[in-house]
Amino acid sequence: MAAGLTLERLRRYAIARSLFKPTSLARAIARLGFVQADPIRAPARAQDLTLRHRVKGYKAGDLERRYPKLAIEEDFFINYGFLPRATHHLMHPRTPQTAWSKARWVQARAVLDFVRERGVAHPREVDLHFSHGKVRNWFGGSSNASTQLLDAMHYRGLVRIARRVGGVRLYAPREPQPLPTVLDTAAALDALVDVVVQKYAPLPERSLGELVGRLRGGAPQWAHLRAATLARAKARLPNALVDGVVWYWPADENPNLRQHEADDAVRLLAPFDPVVWDRRRFEILWGWAYRFEAYTPALKRVRGYYALPLLWRDTVLGWANVSGGGDGIIVATGYVAGQAPRGPGYRSALDAEVERMRSFLSL
């Protein structure tokens, strides 16, 4: 328990622990535990927008360029993204809840032999060789059946993402991995929960439960163990009741420390940045509802296609939409209070963040 813990302290703790001092790319990913990916570029992909605050000198696209040399994997966890191999190994061998037919396995093994022969294969090569045809995708359009099969093989751990070219995933065979040091199922699940808590703490009780539920995507073979996993998490994680909500955080941290004071910087955060990802927590900490509107019809959008939450000191006071404009960028801001904070302090901090964004985008 944390005696005397307040919402203000939780707010500062949430920011300070996530927006740590910029470090190397490998160390930042290890500390985050997981980096969610998203293909939309407005003005950059979500994974790049997340890492730019946490990696020294980070430029848009650095993760994709350096991926082959990093000890990370691109895979599904609680959602899709990048995570250290040690965490990746905990989820495999993965047993999807949808079983394949014998014919599908024959097809998959033939593709796997083809990928092994080449070492690294582009989906187009697989499609040209096998002519699997077209299939309907999840949003009603048409996709190459070969690409869909490769995605399913990747999820099952038969192949891995070797690298990307122009945003397209290239596949390599996933070699047999040494047994993880954690062999007990309960211990493996607890370790996966710790990754989630490390990334998103402090967590309201309901959010903790929902995130443990999301582990069924990364480890579907253990979906039936979610309730017991959540019960263990609540018993072993430190927690406190603040304004009627029970909050949880990692065992080796103290939300009440004075070192969690906010700095004077402005930061434009990705919609999936860990500071703002949990919309329930966001509303509790900052008192207003942020929504990701890229898939909302244009006429119904309130804040914009890809509005970036705008953090200043310890307050998310609005949002910004960033777009290209000639050789630079255009930043259109909006504020919950209806106007920007007065005084030179905020304006100079915002200008500095715009300049950092310009450098990050290499404009």
Contacts in CASP RR format, 6 or more apart in sequence:
PFRMAT RR
TARGET T0000
AUTHOR 0000-0000-0000
METHOD contacts of the structure
MODEL  1
MAAGLTLERLRRYAIARSLFKPTSLARAIARLGFVQADPIRAPARAQDLT
LRHRVKGYKAGDLERRYPKLAIEEDFFINYGFLPRATHHLMHPRTPQTAW
SKARWVQARAVLDFVRERGVAHPREVDLHFSHGKVRNWFGGSSNASTQLL
DAMHYRGLVRIARRVGGVRLYAPREPQPLPTVLDTAAALDALVDVVVQKY
APLPERSLGELVGRLRGGAPQWAHLRAATLARAKARLPNALVDGVVWYWP
ADENPNLRQHEADDAVRLLAPFDPVVWDRRRFEILWGWAYRFEAYTPALK
RVRGYYALPLLWRDTVLGWANVSGGGDGIIVATGYVAGQAPRGPGYRSAL
DAEVERMRSFLSL
1 238 0 8 1.000
1 239 0 8 1.000
1 240 0 8 1.000
2 238 0 8 1.000
2 240 0 8 1.000
2 254 0 8 1.000
2 255 0 8 1.000
2 256 0 8 1.000
3 256 0 8 1.000
4 256 0 8 1.000
5 240 0 8 1.000
5 242 0 8 1.000
5 247 0 8 1.000
5 255 0 8 1.000
5 256 0 8 1.000
6 242 0 8 1.000
7 242 0 8 1.000
7 243 0 8 1.000
7 284 0 8 1.000
7 285 0 8 1.000
8 314 0 8 1.000
9 255 0 8 1.000
9 256 0 8 1.000
9 260 0 8 1.000
10 202 0 8 1.000
10 242 0 8 1.000
10 247 0 8 1.000
10 255 0 8 1.000
10 285 0 8 1.000
11 285 0 8 1.000
11 286 0 8 1.000
11 314 0 8 1.000
11 315 0 8 1.000
12 260 0 8 1.000
12 261 0 8 1.000
12 262 0 8 1.000
12 314 0 8 1.000
13 202 0 8 1.000
13 249 0 8 1.000
13 253 0 8 1.000
13 255 0 8 1.000
13 256 0 8 1.000
13 257 0 8 1.000
13 260 0 8 1.000
14 201 0 8 1.000
14 202 0 8 1.000
14 275 0 8 1.000
14 281 0 8 1.000
14 285 0 8 1.000
15 260 0 8 1.000
15 262 0 8 1.000
15 275 0 8 1.000
15 311 0 8 1.000
15 314 0 8 1.000
16 259 0 8 1.000
16 260 0 8 1.000
16 261 0 8 1.000
16 262 0 8 1.000
17 201 0 8 1.000
17 253 0 8 1.000
17 260 0 8 1.000
18 199 0 8 1.000
18 273 0 8 1.000
18 274 0 8 1.000
18 275 0 8 1.000
19 53 0 8 1.000
19 54 0 8 1.000
19 267 0 8 1.000
19 275 0 8 1.000
20 31 0 8 1.000
20 54 0 8 1.000
22 28 0 8 1.000
22 53 0 8 1.000
22 54 0 8 1.000
22 55 0 8 1.000
22 56 0 8 1.000
22 57 0 8 1.000
22 58 0 8 1.000
23 31 0 8 1.000
23 54 0 8 1.000
23 55 0 8 1.000
23 56 0 8 1.000
24 55 0 8 1.000
24 56 0 8 1.000
25 51 0 8 1.000
25 55 0 8 1.000
25 58 0 8 1.000
25 62 0 8 1.000
25 63 0 8 1.000
25 66 0 8 1.000
25 70 0 8 1.000
26 70 0 8 1.000
26 71 0 8 1.000
28 51 0 8 1.000
28 54 0 8 1.000
28 55 0 8 1.000
29 35 0 8 1.000
29 51 0 8 1.000
29 70 0 8 1.000
29 72 0 8 1.000
29 82 0 8 1.000
29 83 0 8 1.000
29 84 0 8 1.000
30 84 0 8 1.000
31 54 0 8 1.000
32 50 0 8 1.000
32 54 0 8 1.000
32 198 0 8 1.000
32 199 0 8 1.000
32 274 0 8 1.000
33 83 0 8 1.000
33 84 0 8 1.000
33 87 0 8 1.000
33 195 0 8 1.000
33 198 0 8 1.000
33 199 0 8 1.000
34 77 0 8 1.000
34 78 0 8 1.000
34 81 0 8 1.000
34 82 0 8 1.000
34 83 0 8 1.000
34 87 0 8 1.000
34 195 0 8 1.000
34 196 0 8 1.000
34 199 0 8 1.000
35 47 0 8 1.000
35 50 0 8 1.000
35 51 0 8 1.000
35 63 0 8 1.000
35 81 0 8 1.000
35 82 0 8 1.000
35 83 0 8 1.000
36 46 0 8 1.000
36 47 0 8 1.000
36 50 0 8 1.000
36 79 0 8 1.000
36 80 0 8 1.000
36 81 0 8 1.000
36 272 0 8 1.000
36 277 0 8 1.000
37 45 0 8 1.000
37 46 0 8 1.000
37 47 0 8 1.000
37 74 0 8 1.000
37 80 0 8 1.000
37 81 0 8 1.000
37 82 0 8 1.000
38 45 0 8 1.000
38 46 0 8 1.000
38 47 0 8 1.000
38 271 0 8 1.000
38 272 0 8 1.000
39 45 0 8 1.000
39 167 0 8 1.000
40 46 0 8 1.000
40 294 0 8 1.000
40 306 0 8 1.000
42 294 0 8 1.000
42 305 0 8 1.000
42 306 0 8 1.000
42 321 0 8 1.000
42 322 0 8 1.000
42 323 0 8 1.000
43 60 0 8 1.000
43 322 0 8 1.000
43 323 0 8 1.000
43 324 0 8 1.000
43 329 0 8 1.000
43 357 0 8 1.000
43 361 0 8 1.000
44 52 0 8 1.000
44 60 0 8 1.000
44 61 0 8 1.000
44 360 0 8 1.000
44 361 0 8 1.000
45 60 0 8 1.000
45 61 0 8 1.000
46 270 0 8 1.000
46 271 0 8 1.000
46 272 0 8 1.000
46 273 0 8 1.000
47 63 0 8 1.000
47 81 0 8 1.000
47 82 0 8 1.000
47 270 0 8 1.000
48 58 0 8 1.000
48 60 0 8 1.000
48 61 0 8 1.000
48 62 0 8 1.000
48 63 0 8 1.000
48 360 0 8 1.000
49 268 0 8 1.000
49 269 0 8 1.000
49 270 0 8 1.000
49 273 0 8 1.000
49 308 0 8 1.000
50 270 0 8 1.000
50 272 0 8 1.000
50 273 0 8 1.000
50 274 0 8 1.000
51 58 0 8 1.000
51 62 0 8 1.000
51 63 0 8 1.000
52 58 0 8 1.000
52 60 0 8 1.000
52 356 0 8 1.000
52 360 0 8 1.000
53 267 0 8 1.000
53 269 0 8 1.000
53 273 0 8 1.000
55 62 0 8 1.000
58 360 0 8 1.000
59 359 0 8 1.000
59 360 0 8 1.000
59 361 0 8 1.000
59 362 0 8 1.000
60 360 0 8 1.000
60 361 0 8 1.000
60 362 0 8 1.000
63 82 0 8 1.000
64 163 0 8 1.000
64 164 0 8 1.000
64 167 0 8 1.000
67 74 0 8 1.000
67 82 0 8 1.000
67 161 0 8 1.000
67 163 0 8 1.000
67 164 0 8 1.000
68 162 0 8 1.000
68 163 0 8 1.000
71 84 0 8 1.000
71 85 0 8 1.000
72 82 0 8 1.000
72 83 0 8 1.000
72 84 0 8 1.000
72 85 0 8 1.000
72 88 0 8 1.000
73 82 0 8 1.000
73 83 0 8 1.000
73 84 0 8 1.000
73 85 0 8 1.000
73 88 0 8 1.000
73 160 0 8 1.000
73 161 0 8 1.000
74 80 0 8 1.000
74 81 0 8 1.000
74 82 0 8 1.000
74 160 0 8 1.000
74 161 0 8 1.000
74 169 0 8 1.000
75 81 0 8 1.000
75 83 0 8 1.000
75 88 0 8 1.000
75 91 0 8 1.000
75 154 0 8 1.000
75 155 0 8 1.000
75 160 0 8 1.000
75 161 0 8 1.000
75 218 0 8 1.000
76 155 0 8 1.000
76 217 0 8 1.000
76 218 0 8 1.000
77 83 0 8 1.000
77 87 0 8 1.000
77 91 0 8 1.000
77 195 0 8 1.000
77 217 0 8 1.000
77 218 0 8 1.000
78 196 0 8 1.000
78 211 0 8 1.000
78 214 0 8 1.000
78 215 0 8 1.000
78 217 0 8 1.000
78 218 0 8 1.000
79 214 0 8 1.000
83 195 0 8 1.000
86 180 0 8 1.000
87 191 0 8 1.000
87 192 0 8 1.000
87 195 0 8 1.000
89 177 0 8 1.000
89 180 0 8 1.000
90 180 0 8 1.000
90 182 0 8 1.000
90 188 0 8 1.000
90 191 0 8 1.000
90 192 0 8 1.000
90 219 0 8 1.000
91 192 0 8 1.000
91 218 0 8 1.000
91 219 0 8 1.000
92 157 0 8 1.000
92 177 0 8 1.000
93 157 0 8 1.000
93 221 0 8 1.000
94 155 0 8 1.000
94 156 0 8 1.000
94 157 0 8 1.000
94 218 0 8 1.000
94 219 0 8 1.000
94 220 0 8 1.000
94 221 0 8 1.000
95 220 0 8 1.000
95 221 0 8 1.000
96 155 0 8 1.000
96 156 0 8 1.000
96 220 0 8 1.000
97 220 0 8 1.000
97 223 0 8 1.000
100 108 0 8 1.000
107 130 0 8 1.000
107 132 0 8 1.000
107 149 0 8 1.000
108 149 0 8 1.000
108 152 0 8 1.000
108 153 0 8 1.000
108 158 0 8 1.000
110 130 0 8 1.000
111 126 0 8 1.000
111 130 0 8 1.000
111 146 0 8 1.000
111 149 0 8 1.000
111 150 0 8 1.000
111 153 0 8 1.000
112 153 0 8 1.000
112 158 0 8 1.000
112 159 0 8 1.000
112 173 0 8 1.000
114 121 0 8 1.000
114 126 0 8 1.000
114 129 0 8 1.000
114 130 0 8 1.000
115 121 0 8 1.000
115 126 0 8 1.000
115 159 0 8 1.000
115 171 0 8 1.000
115 172 0 8 1.000
115 173 0 8 1.000
116 173 0 8 1.000
118 125 0 8 1.000
119 162 0 8 1.000
119 172 0 8 1.000
119 173 0 8 1.000
120 162 0 8 1.000
120 163 0 8 1.000
120 170 0 8 1.000
120 171 0 8 1.000
120 172 0 8 1.000
121 170 0 8 1.000
121 171 0 8 1.000
121 172 0 8 1.000
122 165 0 8 1.000
122 168 0 8 1.000
122 170 0 8 1.000
123 144 0 8 1.000
123 146 0 8 1.000
123 147 0 8 1.000
123 150 0 8 1.000
123 168 0 8 1.000
123 169 0 8 1.000
123 171 0 8 1.000
126 132 0 8 1.000
126 146 0 8 1.000
126 147 0 8 1.000
126 149 0 8 1.000
126 150 0 8 1.000
126 171 0 8 1.000
127 133 0 8 1.000
127 144 0 8 1.000
127 145 0 8 1.000
127 146 0 8 1.000
127 147 0 8 1.000
130 146 0 8 1.000
132 144 0 8 1.000
132 145 0 8 1.000
132 146 0 8 1.000
132 149 0 8 1.000
133 144 0 8 1.000
133 145 0 8 1.000
133 146 0 8 1.000
134 142 0 8 1.000
134 143 0 8 1.000
134 144 0 8 1.000
134 145 0 8 1.000
135 142 0 8 1.000
135 143 0 8 1.000
135 144 0 8 1.000
135 145 0 8 1.000
135 148 0 8 1.000
136 142 0 8 1.000
136 143 0 8 1.000
137 143 0 8 1.000
137 148 0 8 1.000
150 159 0 8 1.000
150 169 0 8 1.000
150 171 0 8 1.000
153 159 0 8 1.000
153 171 0 8 1.000
154 160 0 8 1.000
154 161 0 8 1.000
154 169 0 8 1.000
154 171 0 8 1.000
157 174 0 8 1.000
158 173 0 8 1.000
158 174 0 8 1.000
159 171 0 8 1.000
159 172 0 8 1.000
159 173 0 8 1.000
159 174 0 8 1.000
160 171 0 8 1.000
160 172 0 8 1.000
160 173 0 8 1.000
160 174 0 8 1.000
161 169 0 8 1.000
161 170 0 8 1.000
161 171 0 8 1.000
161 172 0 8 1.000
162 170 0 8 1.000
162 171 0 8 1.000
162 172 0 8 1.000
163 170 0 8 1.000
164 170 0 8 1.000
180 188 0 8 1.000
182 188 0 8 1.000
182 191 0 8 1.000
185 222 0 8 1.000
185 225 0 8 1.000
186 225 0 8 1.000
186 228 0 8 1.000
186 229 0 8 1.000
186 232 0 8 1.000
188 219 0 8 1.000
188 222 0 8 1.000
189 215 0 8 1.000
189 219 0 8 1.000
189 222 0 8 1.000
189 225 0 8 1.000
189 229 0 8 1.000
190 229 0 8 1.000
190 232 0 8 1.000
190 233 0 8 1.000
190 236 0 8 1.000
192 215 0 8 1.000
192 219 0 8 1.000
193 212 0 8 1.000
193 215 0 8 1.000
193 229 0 8 1.000
193 233 0 8 1.000
194 250 0 8 1.000
196 211 0 8 1.000
196 212 0 8 1.000
196 214 0 8 1.000
196 215 0 8 1.000
197 203 0 8 1.000
197 208 0 8 1.000
197 233 0 8 1.000
197 237 0 8 1.000
197 248 0 8 1.000
197 249 0 8 1.000
197 250 0 8 1.000
198 250 0 8 1.000
199 274 0 8 1.000
200 207 0 8 1.000
200 211 0 8 1.000
200 274 0 8 1.000
200 277 0 8 1.000
200 278 0 8 1.000
200 281 0 8 1.000
201 248 0 8 1.000
201 249 0 8 1.000
201 250 0 8 1.000
201 253 0 8 1.000
202 247 0 8 1.000
202 248 0 8 1.000
202 249 0 8 1.000
202 255 0 8 1.000
202 281 0 8 1.000
203 211 0 8 1.000
203 247 0 8 1.000
203 248 0 8 1.000
203 249 0 8 1.000
203 278 0 8 1.000
203 281 0 8 1.000
204 245 0 8 1.000
204 246 0 8 1.000
204 247 0 8 1.000
204 278 0 8 1.000
204 280 0 8 1.000
204 281 0 8 1.000
204 284 0 8 1.000
205 234 0 8 1.000
205 239 0 8 1.000
205 245 0 8 1.000
205 246 0 8 1.000
205 247 0 8 1.000
205 248 0 8 1.000
206 280 0 8 1.000
207 278 0 8 1.000
207 280 0 8 1.000
207 281 0 8 1.000
208 230 0 8 1.000
208 233 0 8 1.000
208 234 0 8 1.000
208 248 0 8 1.000
209 230 0 8 1.000
212 226 0 8 1.000
212 229 0 8 1.000
212 230 0 8 1.000
212 233 0 8 1.000
213 226 0 8 1.000
213 230 0 8 1.000
215 222 0 8 1.000
215 226 0 8 1.000
215 229 0 8 1.000
216 222 0 8 1.000
216 223 0 8 1.000
216 226 0 8 1.000
217 223 0 8 1.000
222 229 0 8 1.000
233 248 0 8 1.000
234 248 0 8 1.000
236 251 0 8 1.000
237 248 0 8 1.000
237 249 0 8 1.000
237 250 0 8 1.000
237 251 0 8 1.000
238 248 0 8 1.000
238 249 0 8 1.000
238 250 0 8 1.000
238 251 0 8 1.000
238 253 0 8 1.000
239 246 0 8 1.000
239 247 0 8 1.000
239 248 0 8 1.000
239 249 0 8 1.000
240 246 0 8 1.000
240 247 0 8 1.000
240 255 0 8 1.000
241 247 0 8 1.000
243 284 0 8 1.000
245 284 0 8 1.000
247 255 0 8 1.000
249 255 0 8 1.000
262 313 0 8 1.000
262 314 0 8 1.000
263 313 0 8 1.000
264 313 0 8 1.000
264 345 0 8 1.000
264 349 0 8 1.000
265 312 0 8 1.000
265 313 0 8 1.000
265 349 0 8 1.000
265 352 0 8 1.000
265 353 0 8 1.000
266 310 0 8 1.000
266 311 0 8 1.000
266 312 0 8 1.000
266 346 0 8 1.000
266 349 0 8 1.000
266 350 0 8 1.000
266 352 0 8 1.000
266 353 0 8 1.000
267 310 0 8 1.000
267 311 0 8 1.000
267 312 0 8 1.000
267 353 0 8 1.000
268 308 0 8 1.000
268 309 0 8 1.000
268 310 0 8 1.000
268 311 0 8 1.000
268 320 0 8 1.000
268 322 0 8 1.000
268 331 0 8 1.000
268 353 0 8 1.000
268 357 0 8 1.000
269 275 0 8 1.000
269 276 0 8 1.000
269 308 0 8 1.000
269 309 0 8 1.000
269 310 0 8 1.000
269 311 0 8 1.000
269 316 0 8 1.000
270 308 0 8 1.000
271 292 0 8 1.000
271 294 0 8 1.000
271 306 0 8 1.000
271 307 0 8 1.000
271 308 0 8 1.000
271 309 0 8 1.000
273 309 0 8 1.000
275 309 0 8 1.000
275 311 0 8 1.000
275 316 0 8 1.000
276 282 0 8 1.000
276 290 0 8 1.000
276 309 0 8 1.000
276 316 0 8 1.000
279 289 0 8 1.000
279 290 0 8 1.000
279 291 0 8 1.000
282 289 0 8 1.000
282 290 0 8 1.000
282 309 0 8 1.000
282 316 0 8 1.000
283 289 0 8 1.000
285 316 0 8 1.000
286 315 0 8 1.000
286 316 0 8 1.000
288 336 0 8 1.000
290 303 0 8 1.000
290 307 0 8 1.000
290 309 0 8 1.000
290 316 0 8 1.000
290 319 0 8 1.000
291 302 0 8 1.000
291 303 0 8 1.000
292 307 0 8 1.000
293 300 0 8 1.000
293 301 0 8 1.000
293 302 0 8 1.000
293 303 0 8 1.000
293 304 0 8 1.000
293 305 0 8 1.000
293 306 0 8 1.000
293 307 0 8 1.000
294 305 0 8 1.000
294 306 0 8 1.000
298 305 0 8 1.000
303 319 0 8 1.000
303 321 0 8 1.000
303 334 0 8 1.000
304 319 0 8 1.000
304 321 0 8 1.000
305 321 0 8 1.000
306 321 0 8 1.000
306 322 0 8 1.000
307 319 0 8 1.000
307 320 0 8 1.000
307 321 0 8 1.000
308 319 0 8 1.000
308 320 0 8 1.000
308 321 0 8 1.000
308 322 0 8 1.000
309 316 0 8 1.000
309 318 0 8 1.000
309 319 0 8 1.000
310 316 0 8 1.000
310 317 0 8 1.000
310 318 0 8 1.000
310 319 0 8 1.000
310 320 0 8 1.000
310 333 0 8 1.000
310 334 0 8 1.000
310 335 0 8 1.000
311 317 0 8 1.000
312 341 0 8 1.000
312 346 0 8 1.000
312 349 0 8 1.000
312 350 0 8 1.000
317 335 0 8 1.000
317 336 0 8 1.000
317 337 0 8 1.000
317 341 0 8 1.000
318 333 0 8 1.000
318 334 0 8 1.000
318 335 0 8 1.000
318 336 0 8 1.000
319 333 0 8 1.000
319 334 0 8 1.000
320 331 0 8 1.000
320 332 0 8 1.000
320 333 0 8 1.000
320 334 0 8 1.000
321 331 0 8 1.000
321 332 0 8 1.000
322 329 0 8 1.000
322 330 0 8 1.000
322 331 0 8 1.000
322 332 0 8 1.000
322 357 0 8 1.000
323 329 0 8 1.000
323 330 0 8 1.000
323 332 0 8 1.000
324 330 0 8 1.000
324 363 0 8 1.000
327 363 0 8 1.000
328 358 0 8 1.000
328 363 0 8 1.000
329 354 0 8 1.000
329 357 0 8 1.000
329 358 0 8 1.000
329 361 0 8 1.000
329 363 0 8 1.000
331 354 0 8 1.000
331 357 0 8 1.000
333 340 0 8 1.000
333 350 0 8 1.000
340 346 0 8 1.000
340 347 0 8 1.000
340 350 0 8 1.000
END
